[in-house]
Amino acid sequence: MNVSYKGLVSGLALTILSGGLAFAAGATPDVTATTAATASPAVVKPAASVAQLKYSNSGIESFVSAYFSYDDDPDSIAVQVNTKGTDTFGAFTGLCVGEYVADGDCTAPDKTDGTEFDLVSADCVNLYVKSLVFSHYPSQNGVECSSNTTGSFTQTVTGALTSAQGILKVTGGGSITGTATGIAPTTPEGALFGTFGGGMFSVKGTYTNK
């Protein structure tokens, strides 16, 4: 209970005691008291969770060496990838750019000796009739193994849908993993020799739109 007092207390000292009020003996103060109703405790609502929506795509790709770099590493190779497929949002054509660096030996999908590649970084954009959707793949190790002789390769990368323009809405949550297989006839892959080829890809994961 909260009590407020107003007015004059003539010639009397008002002493505030712990838990209450006391006046000098015999005093008759002019007091107006108002009692506030005990307030109900505030109800704190938990923050609404952001739904993770399922995402998938599949399609075909072609690629060629590109003049591009995230880190100006002379030993890396940049690749421009042109894609065409369908996904959760509809039919699309796309463009990706990625930077890779050789990092050891591996066995290619066709069992030939290959070179392993790390991803420096990659970004993609998918184009729809009235929208664009962007995705990003950060640095990660051992994403690709490509044959030194036949060009047979396999690649697995993890990233996220980051944003969208147009009628689609993507807000950057969730995670996607993409896999690709194909042939790079111009081997070995490397900054000096370059690369060219094509393949097939698929992506699965989640995204958010709030």
C-alpha positions in Angstrom: 0.0 0.0 0.0 1.4 3.4 -1.0 0.3 6.4 1.1 0.9 10.0 0.1 0.4 13.0 2.4 -0.2 16.7 1.4 -0.9 19.8 3.4 0.7 21.7 6.3 1.5 20.2 9.6 1.7 23.4 11.8 4.5 23.6 14.2 4.9 19.8 14.2 7.8 17.7 13.1 7.0 14.9 10.7 9.1 11.9 11.4 9.3 9.1 8.9 9.8 5.8 10.6 10.7 2.6 9.1 7.5 1.1 7.6 5.2 4.0 8.6 4.6 7.6 9.8 4.7 9.1 13.3 3.7 12.6 14.6 4.6 14.4 17.8 2.2 13.8 20.6 -1.0 15.7 20.5 -0.6 16.9 16.9 -3.6 17.1 14.6 -2.2 17.1 11.0 -4.2 18.0 7.9 -3.9 14.8 6.1 -5.3 13.6 2.8 -4.5 10.0 2.1 -4.8 8.2 -1.2 -4.3 4.5 -1.5 -3.2 3.1 -4.8 -4.4 -0.3 -5.6 -1.7 -2.9 -5.7 -0.6 -3.2 -9.3 -0.7 -6.5 -11.0 2.7 -7.8 -11.9 3.6 -7.2 -15.6 3.2 -10.2 -17.8 6.4 -10.7 -19.8 5.7 -12.5 -23.1 8.5 -14.6 -24.5 10.0 -13.4 -27.7 8.3 -15.0 -30.7 10.6 -17.6 -32.3 11.5 -17.2 -35.9 10.3 -20.1 -38.0 12.9 -22.0 -40.0 11.4 -22.7 -43.4 12.6 -25.6 -45.6 14.6 -24.8 -48.7 15.8 -26.9 -51.6 17.0 -26.6 -55.2 18.6 -28.6 -58.0 19.9 -27.8 -61.4 22.8 -27.7 -63.8 25.8 -25.4 -63.9 28.7 -24.3 -66.1 31.8 -22.6 -64.9 35.0 -20.9 -66.0 37.9 -19.2 -64.4 37.3 -15.6 -63.5 39.3 -12.5 -62.6 38.1 -12.0 -59.0 39.5 -12.3 -55.5 38.3 -11.9 -51.9 41.8 -11.8 -50.4 44.3 -11.1 -53.3 46.0 -14.4 -52.9 48.1 -15.1 -56.0 47.9 -18.9 -55.5 44.1 -19.1 -55.5 41.7 -19.5 -58.4 38.4 -17.7 -58.9 35.5 -19.3 -60.7 32.4 -17.9 -62.2 29.5 -20.3 -62.1 26.3 -20.0 -64.2 23.4 -22.0 -62.9 19.9 -22.9 -64.0 17.3 -24.9 -62.0 14.3 -24.9 -59.8 13.9 -24.4 -56.1 11.4 -23.7 -53.3 10.6 -20.3 -54.9 10.3 -21.5 -58.5 12.4 -21.6 -61.7 15.6 -19.6 -61.7 18.9 -18.7 -63.5 21.8 -17.9 -61.3 25.3 -16.6 -61.1 28.0 -17.4 -58.5 31.6 -16.4 -57.9 33.9 -18.4 -55.7 37.6 -18.3 -54.8 39.4 -21.6 -54.1 43.0 -22.6 -53.1 44.6 -26.0 -53.5 45.3 -27.7 -50.2 46.7 -31.3 -50.6 45.8 -34.5 -52.3 42.6 -36.5 -52.5 40.9 -39.3 -54.4 38.5 -38.0 -57.1 35.0 -39.5 -57.6 36.3 -41.6 -60.4 39.0 -43.0 -58.2 41.8 -41.1 -59.9 44.4 -39.0 -58.0 43.1 -35.5 -57.3 43.7 -32.2 -55.7 41.8 -31.0 -52.7 40.6 -27.4 -52.6 39.6 -25.1 -49.7 36.9 -22.4 -50.2 38.1 -18.8 -49.5 34.5 -17.5 -50.0 31.6 -17.6 -52.5 28.5 -15.6 -53.2 25.5 -16.4 -55.4 22.4 -14.7 -56.7 19.4 -16.5 -58.2 17.1 -14.6 -60.6 13.4 -15.2 -60.7 10.6 -13.5 -62.6 10.1 -10.8 -60.0 12.8 -11.4 -57.4 16.4 -11.9 -56.6 17.7 -14.2 -53.8 21.3 -13.9 -52.5 23.4 -16.6 -50.7 26.8 -16.6 -49.1 29.3 -19.3 -48.4 32.1 -18.4 -45.9 35.6 -19.8 -45.8 35.8 -23.6 -45.2 38.3 -26.4 -45.7 38.3 -29.4 -48.0 35.2 -28.5 -50.0 36.2 -30.0 -53.3 38.2 -32.9 -54.8 39.0 -32.6 -58.5 40.9 -35.2 -60.6 44.3 -34.2 -61.9 43.7 -36.1 -65.1 40.0 -36.5 -65.9 38.6 -33.4 -64.3 36.0 -35.4 -62.4 35.1 -33.5 -59.2 32.8 -33.4 -56.3 32.1 -30.4 -54.0 30.2 -29.8 -50.8 29.8 -26.3 -49.2 27.7 -24.9 -46.4 26.3 -21.4 -46.3 23.0 -19.4 -46.0 20.4 -17.5 -47.9 21.2 -14.0 -46.9 18.7 -11.6 -48.5 16.2 -11.0 -51.3 14.8 -8.2 -53.4 11.4 -8.1 -55.1 8.3 -10.1 -54.0 10.3 -12.8 -52.1 11.4 -12.2 -48.5 14.5 -13.7 -47.0 16.1 -12.4 -43.8 19.3 -14.3 -43.5 18.6 -17.1 -41.0 19.0 -20.8 -41.4 21.6 -22.8 -43.1 22.0 -24.5 -46.5 24.3 -27.2 -47.8 25.1 -27.5 -51.5 26.6 -30.4 -53.4 27.9 -30.5 -56.9 29.4 -33.1 -59.2 30.7 -32.7 -62.7 33.7 -32.5 -65.1 36.3 -29.8 -65.4 38.0 -30.9 -68.7 40.8 -28.3 -68.4 43.0 -29.8 -65.7 44.7 -29.3 -63.4 42.7 -26.6 -61.7 44.9 -23.8 -60.6 45.5 -20.1 -60.9 48.0 -20.6 -63.7 46.0 -23.0 -65.8 42.4 -21.9 -65.0 39.4 -24.2 -65.2 36.3 -24.8 -67.3 33.5 -27.3 -67.1 30.0 -28.1 -66.0 28.0 -30.3 -63.7 24.9 -30.8 -61.6 24.1 -29.5 -58.2 21.5 -29.6 -55.4 21.0 -27.6 -52.2 19.0 -28.4 -49.1 18.5 -26.5 -45.8 16.4 -23.8 -44.1 15.9 -20.1 -44.3 13.9 -17.4 -42.5 11.6 -14.7 -43.8 10.9 -12.6 -40.7 
